[in-house]
Amino acid sequence: MTNHVVAGPPMPKRGEERFFDRRQADDAFAWALAGGIAIQGDFEGGEEGGRALRVLGQLSVLTDWGKHHGLPARHIRTSRHGFLPHFHVRRRLAQQLAGRARVASGRGSSGQGGA
């Protein structure tokens, strides 16, 4: 019998957030499929007018996350190409998430943006 090793991020708790940069799309997708919330994008460009961040997850998990952050379920985007349900977040929420991502990665905060 062969032992199989699975590589990748650990299994998330339902709704557990994790940050992924733009180059980590496969890992973000896997994290969201496993029940977590994958927040993906350019966290350095979180200034006003910057790129939107994508927040991916299973529909029920994403709906709960959206309620917690003041986003109605009708803003969830879906795709007929098999892409997970997701929010595109901009402005203040994107700045807050980008700030949290910088702190989580050890890059600290510049003191700009946020609440």
N, CA, C and O atoms as CSV, one atom per row, in Angstrom:
chain,resi,resn,atom,element,x,y,z
A,1,MET,N,N,0.848,-1.174,0.000
A,1,MET,CA,C,0.000,0.000,0.000
A,1,MET,C,C,0.895,1.240,0.000
A,1,MET,O,O,1.899,1.289,0.710
A,2,THR,N,N,0.527,2.224,-0.791
A,2,THR,CA,C,1.307,3.430,-0.939
A,2,THR,C,C,0.761,4.538,-0.045
A,2,THR,O,O,-0.451,4.735,0.041
A,3,ASN,N,N,1.656,5.255,0.616
A,3,ASN,CA,C,1.257,6.432,1.378
A,3,ASN,C,C,1.224,7.619,0.435
A,3,ASN,O,O,2.167,7.844,-0.323
A,4,HIS,N,N,0.150,8.373,0.480
A,4,HIS,CA,C,0.023,9.555,-0.366
A,4,HIS,C,C,0.160,10.801,0.503
A,4,HIS,O,O,-0.411,10.887,1.591
A,5,VAL,N,N,0.907,11.738,0.013
A,5,VAL,CA,C,1.106,12.996,0.718
A,5,VAL,C,C,0.425,14.086,-0.090
A,5,VAL,O,O,0.630,14.207,-1.297
A,6,VAL,N,N,-0.385,14.873,0.594
A,6,VAL,CA,C,-1.058,15.982,-0.060
A,6,VAL,C,C,-0.380,17.262,0.395
A,6,VAL,O,O,-0.269,17.522,1.593
A,7,ALA,N,N,0.071,18.058,-0.557
A,7,ALA,CA,C,0.729,19.319,-0.233
A,7,ALA,C,C,-0.259,20.462,-0.424
A,7,ALA,O,O,-1.236,20.338,-1.162
A,8,GLY,N,N,0.000,21.544,0.230
A,8,GLY,CA,C,-0.843,22.727,0.092
A,8,GLY,C,C,-1.164,23.303,1.450
A,8,GLY,O,O,-0.640,22.852,2.469
A,9,PRO,N,N,-2.028,24.303,1.463
A,9,PRO,CA,C,-2.363,24.929,2.737
A,9,PRO,C,C,-3.146,23.964,3.622
A,9,PRO,O,O,-3.821,23.071,3.109
A,10,PRO,N,N,-3.069,24.125,4.937
A,10,PRO,CA,C,-3.829,23.269,5.841
A,10,PRO,C,C,-5.326,23.483,5.641
A,10,PRO,O,O,-5.747,24.494,5.078
A,11,MET,N,N,-6.114,22.537,6.099
A,11,MET,CA,C,-7.572,22.654,5.975
A,11,MET,C,C,-8.074,23.795,6.862
A,11,MET,O,O,-7.723,23.871,8.039
A,12,PRO,N,N,-8.885,24.670,6.299
A,12,PRO,CA,C,-9.392,25.794,7.096
A,12,PRO,C,C,-10.569,25.374,7.963
A,12,PRO,O,O,-11.258,24.395,7.676
A,13,LYS,N,N,-10.781,26.129,9.020
A,13,LYS,CA,C,-12.041,26.042,9.757
A,13,LYS,C,C,-13.063,26.779,8.911
A,13,LYS,O,O,-12.696,27.656,8.129
A,14,ARG,N,N,-14.325,26.445,9.052
A,14,ARG,CA,C,-15.362,27.099,8.257
A,14,ARG,C,C,-15.278,28.615,8.441
A,14,ARG,O,O,-15.360,29.122,9.559
A,15,GLY,N,N,-15.115,29.322,7.333
A,15,GLY,CA,C,-15.076,30.779,7.359
A,15,GLY,C,C,-13.745,31.390,7.760
A,15,GLY,O,O,-13.640,32.612,7.862
A,16,GLU,N,N,-12.726,30.572,7.991
A,16,GLU,CA,C,-11.409,31.110,8.376
A,16,GLU,C,C,-10.803,31.890,7.211
A,16,GLU,O,O,-10.713,31.385,6.091
A,17,GLU,N,N,-10.396,33.107,7.486
A,17,GLU,CA,C,-9.821,33.966,6.450
A,17,GLU,C,C,-8.341,33.673,6.252
A,17,GLU,O,O,-7.608,33.380,7.197
A,18,ARG,N,N,-7.929,33.760,5.000
A,18,ARG,CA,C,-6.512,33.672,4.670
A,18,ARG,C,C,-6.264,34.570,3.473
A,18,ARG,O,O,-7.105,34.668,2.578
A,19,PHE,N,N,-5.120,35.222,3.454
A,19,PHE,CA,C,-4.774,36.168,2.402
A,19,PHE,C,C,-3.865,35.510,1.370
A,19,PHE,O,O,-2.944,34.769,1.715
A,20,PHE,N,N,-4.139,35.793,0.100
A,20,PHE,CA,C,-3.368,35.255,-1.019
A,20,PHE,C,C,-3.073,36.392,-1.987
A,20,PHE,O,O,-3.951,37.203,-2.283
A,21,ASP,N,N,-1.833,36.454,-2.484
A,21,ASP,CA,C,-1.547,37.487,-3.479
A,21,ASP,C,C,-2.060,37.029,-4.847
A,21,ASP,O,O,-2.553,35.910,-4.992
A,22,ARG,N,N,-1.941,37.890,-5.826
A,22,ARG,CA,C,-2.511,37.609,-7.152
A,22,ARG,C,C,-1.929,36.356,-7.790
A,22,ARG,O,O,-2.607,35.687,-8.570
A,23,ARG,N,N,-0.690,36.035,-7.469
A,23,ARG,CA,C,-0.035,34.862,-8.073
A,23,ARG,C,C,-0.456,33.546,-7.431
A,23,ARG,O,O,-0.066,32.483,-7.914
A,24,GLN,N,N,-1.230,33.586,-6.368
A,24,GLN,CA,C,-1.606,32.388,-5.637
A,24,GLN,C,C,-3.061,31.982,-5.891
A,24,GLN,O,O,-3.752,31.536,-4.975
A,25,ALA,N,N,-3.512,32.136,-7.112
A,25,ALA,CA,C,-4.916,31.856,-7.434
A,25,ALA,C,C,-5.303,30.411,-7.139
A,25,ALA,O,O,-6.386,30.167,-6.607
A,26,ASP,N,N,-4.453,29.456,-7.468
A,26,ASP,CA,C,-4.785,28.050,-7.229
A,26,ASP,C,C,-4.934,27.756,-5.743
A,26,ASP,O,O,-5.862,27.056,-5.337
A,27,ASP,N,N,-4.024,28.290,-4.928
A,27,ASP,CA,C,-4.114,28.078,-3.483
A,27,ASP,C,C,-5.356,28.758,-2.903
A,27,ASP,O,O,-6.016,28.203,-2.025
A,28,ALA,N,N,-5.673,29.952,-3.392
A,28,ALA,CA,C,-6.865,30.665,-2.925
A,28,ALA,C,C,-8.123,29.870,-3.259
A,28,ALA,O,O,-9.023,29.738,-2.430
A,29,PHE,N,N,-8.176,29.351,-4.459
A,29,PHE,CA,C,-9.323,28.566,-4.911
A,29,PHE,C,C,-9.483,27.320,-4.035
A,29,PHE,O,O,-10.594,27.004,-3.608
A,30,ALA,N,N,-8.379,26.612,-3.764
A,30,ALA,CA,C,-8.420,25.401,-2.937
A,30,ALA,C,C,-8.871,25.722,-1.515
A,30,ALA,O,O,-9.668,24.988,-0.931
A,31,TRP,N,N,-8.356,26.826,-0.958
A,31,TRP,CA,C,-8.726,27.235,0.400
A,31,TRP,C,C,-10.237,27.505,0.479
A,31,TRP,O,O,-10.906,27.069,1.417
A,32,ALA,N,N,-10.754,28.216,-0.501
A,32,ALA,CA,C,-12.182,28.536,-0.518
A,32,ALA,C,C,-13.037,27.281,-0.716
A,32,ALA,O,O,-14.075,27.134,-0.071
A,33,LEU,N,N,-12.617,26.394,-1.585
A,33,LEU,CA,C,-13.361,25.144,-1.799
A,33,LEU,C,C,-13.421,24.300,-0.531
A,33,LEU,O,O,-14.393,23.579,-0.304
A,34,ALA,N,N,-12.382,24.392,0.293
A,34,ALA,CA,C,-12.317,23.605,1.527
A,34,ALA,C,C,-13.120,24.226,2.663
A,34,ALA,O,O,-13.167,23.670,3.761
A,35,GLY,N,N,-13.758,25.383,2.413
A,35,GLY,CA,C,-14.623,25.989,3.423
A,35,GLY,C,C,-14.105,27.268,4.033
A,35,GLY,O,O,-14.770,27.857,4.886
A,36,GLY,N,N,-12.925,27.717,3.613
A,36,GLY,CA,C,-12.378,28.958,4.138
A,36,GLY,C,C,-12.791,30.157,3.299
A,36,GLY,O,O,-13.483,30.021,2.290
A,37,ILE,N,N,-12.362,31.310,3.728
A,37,ILE,CA,C,-12.556,32.552,2.980
A,37,ILE,C,C,-11.184,32.966,2.450
A,37,ILE,O,O,-10.267,33.241,3.224
A,38,ALA,N,N,-11.057,33.007,1.142
A,38,ALA,CA,C,-9.798,33.399,0.504
A,38,ALA,C,C,-9.908,34.847,0.053
A,38,ALA,O,O,-10.778,35.195,-0.745
A,39,ILE,N,N,-9.026,35.680,0.567
A,39,ILE,CA,C,-8.986,37.088,0.191
A,39,ILE,C,C,-7.755,37.245,-0.685
A,39,ILE,O,O,-6.625,37.051,-0.237
A,40,GLN,N,N,-7.992,37.599,-1.942
A,40,GLN,CA,C,-6.913,37.580,-2.920
A,40,GLN,C,C,-6.811,38.906,-3.646
A,40,GLN,O,O,-7.820,39.519,-3.993
A,41,GLY,N,N,-5.581,39.343,-3.872
A,41,GLY,CA,C,-5.376,40.556,-4.648
A,41,GLY,C,C,-4.037,41.183,-4.375
A,41,GLY,O,O,-3.135,40.552,-3.822
A,42,ASP,N,N,-3.915,42.436,-4.767
A,42,ASP,CA,C,-2.707,43.222,-4.595
A,42,ASP,C,C,-2.855,44.030,-3.312
A,42,ASP,O,O,-3.498,45.080,-3.311
A,43,PHE,N,N,-2.272,43.553,-2.230
A,43,PHE,CA,C,-2.458,44.196,-0.932
A,43,PHE,C,C,-1.610,45.445,-0.774
A,43,PHE,O,O,-1.855,46.248,0.126
A,44,GLU,N,N,-0.627,45.619,-1.627
A,44,GLU,CA,C,0.187,46.832,-1.585
A,44,GLU,C,C,-0.517,47.978,-2.289
A,44,GLU,O,O,-0.247,49.143,-1.998
A,45,GLY,N,N,-1.418,47.664,-3.212
A,45,GLY,CA,C,-2.129,48.692,-3.966
A,45,GLY,C,C,-3.497,48.981,-3.397
A,45,GLY,O,O,-4.435,49.247,-4.148
A,46,GLY,N,N,-3.631,48.935,-2.074
A,46,GLY,CA,C,-4.928,49.102,-1.437
A,46,GLY,C,C,-5.374,50.541,-1.270
A,46,GLY,O,O,-6.312,50.819,-0.522
A,47,GLU,N,N,-4.719,51.452,-1.954
A,47,GLU,CA,C,-5.104,52.863,-1.853
A,47,GLU,C,C,-6.416,53.101,-2.592
A,47,GLU,O,O,-6.875,52.246,-3.350
A,48,GLU,N,N,-7.008,54.256,-2.368
A,48,GLU,CA,C,-8.260,54.588,-3.056
A,48,GLU,C,C,-8.080,54.480,-4.550
A,48,GLU,O,O,-7.078,54.924,-5.110
A,49,GLY,N,N,-9.069,53.882,-5.188
A,49,GLY,CA,C,-9.017,53.731,-6.625
A,49,GLY,C,C,-8.164,52.561,-7.074
A,49,GLY,O,O,-8.026,52.311,-8.272
A,50,GLY,N,N,-7.580,51.834,-6.104
A,50,GLY,CA,C,-6.747,50.689,-6.448
A,50,GLY,C,C,-7.591,49.527,-6.950
A,50,GLY,O,O,-8.813,49.618,-7.064
A,51,ARG,N,N,-6.911,48.455,-7.241
A,51,ARG,CA,C,-7.591,47.269,-7.743
A,51,ARG,C,C,-8.504,46.700,-6.670
A,51,ARG,O,O,-8.238,46.820,-5.475
A,52,ALA,N,N,-9.584,46.079,-7.122
A,52,ALA,CA,C,-10.486,45.401,-6.199
A,52,ALA,C,C,-9.829,44.125,-5.689
A,52,ALA,O,O,-9.051,43.487,-6.398
A,53,LEU,N,N,-10.148,43.769,-4.468
A,53,LEU,CA,C,-9.744,42.488,-3.926
A,53,LEU,C,C,-10.889,41.509,-4.159
A,53,LEU,O,O,-12.059,41.892,-4.128
A,54,ARG,N,N,-10.549,40.254,-4.391
A,54,ARG,CA,C,-11.581,39.227,-4.510
A,54,ARG,C,C,-11.662,38.471,-3.200
A,54,ARG,O,O,-10.641,38.110,-2.615
A,55,VAL,N,N,-12.883,38.234,-2.743
A,55,VAL,CA,C,-13.127,37.442,-1.555
A,55,VAL,C,C,-13.915,36.225,-2.015
A,55,VAL,O,O,-15.072,36.344,-2.417
A,56,LEU,N,N,-13.282,35.045,-1.955
A,56,LEU,CA,C,-13.872,33.822,-2.481
A,56,LEU,C,C,-14.298,32.897,-1.353
A,56,LEU,O,O,-13.700,32.890,-0.277
A,57,GLY,N,N,-15.347,32.113,-1.617
A,57,GLY,CA,C,-15.774,31.115,-0.640
A,57,GLY,C,C,-16.962,30.332,-1.143
A,57,GLY,O,O,-17.565,30.672,-2.161
A,58,GLN,N,N,-17.288,29.286,-0.423
A,58,GLN,CA,C,-18.523,28.564,-0.699
A,58,GLN,C,C,-19.673,29.530,-0.446
A,58,GLN,O,O,-19.563,30.415,0.402
A,59,LEU,N,N,-20.764,29.368,-1.168
A,59,LEU,CA,C,-21.844,30.353,-1.126
A,59,LEU,C,C,-22.351,30.618,0.292
A,59,LEU,O,O,-22.495,31.779,0.675
A,60,SER,N,N,-22.623,29.583,1.075
A,60,SER,CA,C,-23.149,29.812,2.424
A,60,SER,C,C,-22.116,30.502,3.319
A,60,SER,O,O,-22.471,31.361,4.127
A,61,VAL,N,N,-20.853,30.133,3.180
A,61,VAL,CA,C,-19.782,30.735,3.978
A,61,VAL,C,C,-19.584,32.191,3.556
A,61,VAL,O,O,-19.423,33.076,4.397
A,62,LEU,N,N,-19.598,32.424,2.256
A,62,LEU,CA,C,-19.407,33.769,1.725
A,62,LEU,C,C,-20.564,34.692,2.113
A,62,LEU,O,O,-20.354,35.868,2.411
A,63,THR,N,N,-21.771,34.160,2.107
A,63,THR,CA,C,-22.941,34.949,2.510
A,63,THR,C,C,-22.796,35.399,3.959
A,63,THR,O,O,-23.055,36.560,4.275
A,64,ASP,N,N,-22.384,34.485,4.845
A,64,ASP,CA,C,-22.173,34.844,6.254
A,64,ASP,C,C,-21.065,35.883,6.397
A,64,ASP,O,O,-21.200,36.830,7.172
A,65,TRP,N,N,-19.967,35.712,5.653
A,65,TRP,CA,C,-18.865,36.673,5.709
A,65,TRP,C,C,-19.350,38.051,5.252
A,65,TRP,O,O,-19.033,39.068,5.868
A,66,GLY,N,N,-20.117,38.069,4.173
A,66,GLY,CA,C,-20.640,39.331,3.655
A,66,GLY,C,C,-21.531,40.048,4.655
A,66,GLY,O,O,-21.436,41.265,4.814
A,67,LYS,N,N,-22.397,39.302,5.332
A,67,LYS,CA,C,-23.273,39.912,6.353
A,67,LYS,C,C,-22.433,40.564,7.448
A,67,LYS,O,O,-22.731,41.670,7.898
A,68,HIS,N,N,-21.389,39.870,7.866
A,68,HIS,CA,C,-20.513,40.386,8.920
A,68,HIS,C,C,-19.818,41.685,8.495
A,68,HIS,O,O,-19.495,42.521,9.340
A,69,HIS,N,N,-19.589,41.855,7.189
A,69,HIS,CA,C,-18.887,43.030,6.673
A,69,HIS,C,C,-19.821,44.016,5.968
A,69,HIS,O,O,-19.354,44.928,5.286
A,70,GLY,N,N,-21.133,43.840,6.127
A,70,GLY,CA,C,-22.093,44.786,5.564
A,70,GLY,C,C,-22.306,44.662,4.067
A,70,GLY,O,O,-22.722,45.625,3.422
A,71,LEU,N,N,-22.028,43.495,3.502
A,71,LEU,CA,C,-22.215,43.280,2.066
A,71,LEU,C,C,-23.429,42.385,1.833
A,71,LEU,O,O,-23.459,41.254,2.319
A,72,PRO,N,N,-24.414,42.865,1.107
A,72,PRO,CA,C,-25.596,42.039,0.856
A,72,PRO,C,C,-25.291,40.882,-0.095
A,72,PRO,O,O,-24.416,40.978,-0.955
A,73,ALA,N,N,-26.026,39.800,0.079
A,73,ALA,CA,C,-25.819,38.602,-0.748
A,73,ALA,C,C,-26.009,38.898,-2.231
A,73,ALA,O,O,-25.420,38.218,-3.072
A,74,ARG,N,N,-26.813,39.892,-2.567
A,74,ARG,CA,C,-27.042,40.200,-3.987
A,74,ARG,C,C,-25.768,40.719,-4.681
A,74,ARG,O,O,-25.711,40.780,-5.910
A,75,HIS,N,N,-24.759,41.088,-3.899
A,75,HIS,CA,C,-23.492,41.561,-4.477
A,75,HIS,C,C,-22.517,40.423,-4.760
A,75,HIS,O,O,-21.431,40.653,-5.293
A,76,ILE,N,N,-22.897,39.206,-4.409
A,76,ILE,CA,C,-22.036,38.056,-4.694
A,76,ILE,C,C,-22.039,37.822,-6.194
A,76,ILE,O,O,-23.090,37.800,-6.835
A,77,ARG,N,N,-20.855,37.649,-6.733
A,77,ARG,CA,C,-20.713,37.381,-8.168
A,77,ARG,C,C,-20.533,35.886,-8.376
A,77,ARG,O,O,-19.858,35.208,-7.600
A,78,THR,N,N,-21.137,35.400,-9.414
A,78,THR,CA,C,-20.979,33.997,-9.786
A,78,THR,C,C,-20.561,33.957,-11.246
A,78,THR,O,O,-20.677,34.944,-11.972
A,79,SER,N,N,-20.082,32.821,-11.651
A,79,SER,CA,C,-19.616,32.686,-13.018
A,79,SER,C,C,-20.097,31.376,-13.592
A,79,SER,O,O,-20.192,30.374,-12.883
A,80,ARG,N,N,-20.396,31.382,-14.853
A,80,ARG,CA,C,-20.804,30.138,-15.499
A,80,ARG,C,C,-19.584,29.318,-15.909
A,80,ARG,O,O,-19.735,28.248,-16.499
A,81,HIS,N,N,-18.394,29.795,-15.611
A,81,HIS,CA,C,-17.161,29.099,-15.980
A,81,HIS,C,C,-16.588,28.277,-14.833
A,81,HIS,O,O,-15.416,27.903,-14.871
A,82,GLY,N,N,-17.390,27.992,-13.820
A,82,GLY,CA,C,-16.939,27.168,-12.713
A,82,GLY,C,C,-16.168,27.903,-11.637
A,82,GLY,O,O,-15.633,27.268,-10.728
A,83,PHE,N,N,-16.095,29.234,-11.714
A,83,PHE,CA,C,-15.389,30.020,-10.711
A,83,PHE,C,C,-16.238,30.086,-9.448
A,83,PHE,O,O,-17.464,30.149,-9.526
A,84,LEU,N,N,-15.603,30.071,-8.308
A,84,LEU,CA,C,-16.315,30.141,-7.037
A,84,LEU,C,C,-17.087,31.453,-6.894
A,84,LEU,O,O,-16.708,32.468,-7.479
A,85,PRO,N,N,-18.168,31.429,-6.114
A,85,PRO,CA,C,-18.830,32.691,-5.782
A,85,PRO,C,C,-17.827,33.609,-5.089
A,85,PRO,O,O,-16.962,33.153,-4.341
A,86,HIS,N,N,-17.955,34.899,-5.348
A,86,HIS,CA,C,-16.997,35.836,-4.769
A,86,HIS,C,C,-17.569,37.249,-4.719
A,86,HIS,O,O,-18.491,37.601,-5.455
A,87,PHE,N,N,-16.997,38.029,-3.839
A,87,PHE,CA,C,-17.239,39.470,-3.787
A,87,PHE,C,C,-16.032,40.157,-4.400
A,87,PHE,O,O,-14.910,39.661,-4.290
A,88,HIS,N,N,-16.250,41.283,-5.039
A,88,HIS,CA,C,-15.169,42.217,-5.365
A,88,HIS,C,C,-15.324,43.338,-4.353
A,88,HIS,O,O,-16.373,43.979,-4.289
A,89,VAL,N,N,-14.297,43.577,-3.568
A,89,VAL,CA,C,-14.382,44.647,-2.570
A,89,VAL,C,C,-13.424,45.761,-2.947
A,89,VAL,O,O,-12.329,45.517,-3.454
A,90,ARG,N,N,-13.852,46.974,-2.694
A,90,ARG,CA,C,-13.086,48.177,-3.034
A,90,ARG,C,C,-13.131,49.154,-1.866
A,90,ARG,O,O,-13.766,48.906,-0.842
A,91,ARG,N,N,-12.460,50.232,-2.047
A,91,ARG,CA,C,-12.464,51.382,-1.143
A,91,ARG,C,C,-12.111,51.000,0.288
A,91,ARG,O,O,-11.117,50.313,0.527
A,92,ARG,N,N,-12.926,51.445,1.237
A,92,ARG,CA,C,-12.593,51.306,2.653
A,92,ARG,C,C,-12.411,49.843,3.073
A,92,ARG,O,O,-11.433,49.521,3.749
A,93,LEU,N,N,-13.326,48.957,2.689
A,93,LEU,CA,C,-13.187,47.558,3.087
A,93,LEU,C,C,-11.925,46.954,2.475
A,93,LEU,O,O,-11.216,46.205,3.147
A,94,ALA,N,N,-11.637,47.263,1.231
A,94,ALA,CA,C,-10.413,46.756,0.603
A,94,ALA,C,C,-9.181,47.283,1.338
A,94,ALA,O,O,-8.216,46.544,1.534
A,95,GLN,N,N,-9.206,48.540,1.741
A,95,GLN,CA,C,-8.078,49.113,2.480
A,95,GLN,C,C,-7.908,48.417,3.826
A,95,GLN,O,O,-6.786,48.124,4.238
A,96,GLN,N,N,-9.023,48.152,4.512
A,96,GLN,CA,C,-8.951,47.467,5.796
A,96,GLN,C,C,-8.385,46.058,5.633
A,96,GLN,O,O,-7.523,45.638,6.405
A,97,LEU,N,N,-8.870,45.329,4.625
A,97,LEU,CA,C,-8.386,43.971,4.388
A,97,LEU,C,C,-6.912,43.975,3.987
A,97,LEU,O,O,-6.147,43.117,4.428
A,98,ALA,N,N,-6.515,44.931,3.157
A,98,ALA,CA,C,-5.115,45.031,2.741
A,98,ALA,C,C,-4.224,45.326,3.948
A,98,ALA,O,O,-3.128,44.777,4.057
A,99,GLY,N,N,-4.681,46.177,4.840
A,99,GLY,CA,C,-3.924,46.468,6.056
A,99,GLY,C,C,-3.765,45.239,6.928
A,99,GLY,O,O,-2.689,44.996,7.473
A,100,ARG,N,N,-4.834,44.458,7.064
A,100,ARG,CA,C,-4.758,43.217,7.833
A,100,ARG,C,C,-3.803,42.226,7.179
A,100,ARG,O,O,-3.071,41.514,7.866
A,101,ALA,N,N,-3.813,42.181,5.840
A,101,ALA,CA,C,-2.918,41.267,5.130
A,101,ALA,C,C,-1.460,41.656,5.368
A,101,ALA,O,O,-0.609,40.789,5.570
A,102,ARG,N,N,-1.174,42.950,5.345
A,102,ARG,CA,C,0.201,43.401,5.580
A,102,ARG,C,C,0.650,43.054,6.990
A,102,ARG,O,O,1.789,42.632,7.191
A,103,VAL,N,N,-0.228,43.226,7.966
A,103,VAL,CA,C,0.108,42.883,9.346
A,103,VAL,C,C,0.308,41.372,9.467
A,103,VAL,O,O,1.254,40.923,10.115
A,104,ALA,N,N,-0.584,40.578,8.842
A,104,ALA,CA,C,-0.480,39.119,8.912
A,104,ALA,C,C,0.803,38.616,8.265
A,104,ALA,O,O,1.352,37.599,8.689
A,105,SER,N,N,1.281,39.311,7.254
A,105,SER,CA,C,2.496,38.869,6.557
A,105,SER,C,C,3.765,39.397,7.221
A,105,SER,O,O,4.874,39.055,6.810
A,106,GLY,N,N,3.601,40.236,8.254
A,106,GLY,CA,C,4.765,40.779,8.940
A,106,GLY,C,C,5.329,42.021,8.300
A,106,GLY,O,O,6.398,42.492,8.690
A,107,ARG,N,N,4.616,42.567,7.309
A,107,ARG,CA,C,5.115,43.779,6.641
A,107,ARG,C,C,4.675,45.040,7.352
A,107,ARG,O,O,5.056,46.144,6.963
A,108,GLY,N,N,3.870,44.880,8.398
A,108,GLY,CA,C,3.456,46.038,9.172
A,108,GLY,C,C,2.450,46.899,8.457
A,108,GLY,O,O,1.975,46.559,7.373
A,109,SER,N,N,2.134,48.006,9.067
A,109,SER,CA,C,1.152,48.919,8.509
A,109,SER,C,C,1.795,50.276,8.313
A,109,SER,O,O,2.625,50.714,9.110
A,110,SER,N,N,1.396,50.928,7.240
A,110,SER,CA,C,1.954,52.260,6.979
A,110,SER,C,C,1.237,53.347,7.745
A,110,SER,O,O,1.651,54.506,7.742
A,111,GLY,N,N,0.131,52.954,8.418
A,111,GLY,CA,C,-0.628,53.953,9.178
A,111,GLY,C,C,-1.624,54.685,8.306
A,111,GLY,O,O,-2.300,55.595,8.785
A,112,GLN,N,N,-1.736,54.316,7.038
A,112,GLN,CA,C,-2.682,54.957,6.142
A,112,GLN,C,C,-3.854,54.029,5.901
A,112,GLN,O,O,-3.744,52.816,6.080
A,113,GLY,N,N,-4.988,54.607,5.490
A,113,GLY,CA,C,-6.164,53.814,5.158
A,113,GLY,C,C,-6.798,53.245,6.415
A,113,GLY,O,O,-6.581,53.749,7.517
A,114,GLY,N,N,-7.601,52.163,6.236
A,114,GLY,CA,C,-8.270,51.530,7.368
A,114,GLY,C,C,-9.485,52.303,7.791
A,114,GLY,O,O,-10.035,53.100,7.030
A,115,ALA,N,N,-9.906,52.056,9.037
A,115,ALA,CA,C,-11.125,52.676,9.555
A,115,ALA,C,C,-10.839,54.094,9.829
A,115,ALA,O,O,-11.721,54.827,10.276
